[in-house]
Amino acid sequence: MLLEQASAITVDDLKHEEDVYIVDQAFRWTYVRTHETGMCGPYFSR
């Protein structure tokens, strides 16, 4: 799914989501929120 104006998304918007992977179109950065809530992540990498 392509999100327009994805910069408006906040961590709070995703706090009830599991297994979310968000990348920019050129794959220069990645944000991952796993299903292991409270144990691992979220992760951000450039």
N, C-alpha and C positions, 0 to 999 in steps of 0.2 A: 504494500500500500504506500502510495506517495502522499506525504502530508505537506500541504502548503502552509507556510508560516510556522514551521515546527519549532522555531525559537521561542514561541509562546508557551510550549509545554514545560511544566515544572515537575520536580520530583514528587510533589504532593499529588499531581494528576495521576501518577502511576503507582501510588502507594498500595493500592488494592489489587494490582496486576501481578501476574507471575509469568516468567519466561518471556520477557519483553526484550527485543533486540532492536536498537535504533542506530542507524548509521547515516552519514551524509551521502549524497549521491556519488561522490568520488571515493568513498570508504576511507576518508582521512581520519575519522574518529568513530568510536563505537560506544554506546551506552547499553549495558546489559543489566537486567533485573531478573534474577533466577527464582525458581520456586523454593529455594532454601531460605525463606525469609527469616531474618533474625540470626542466621548462622553465617551466611556468605553474602557479600555484595551489599548494595549495587556496585557495579564496576564501570569505570570510564577509562578509555585508553585512546591515545593519539598515535 
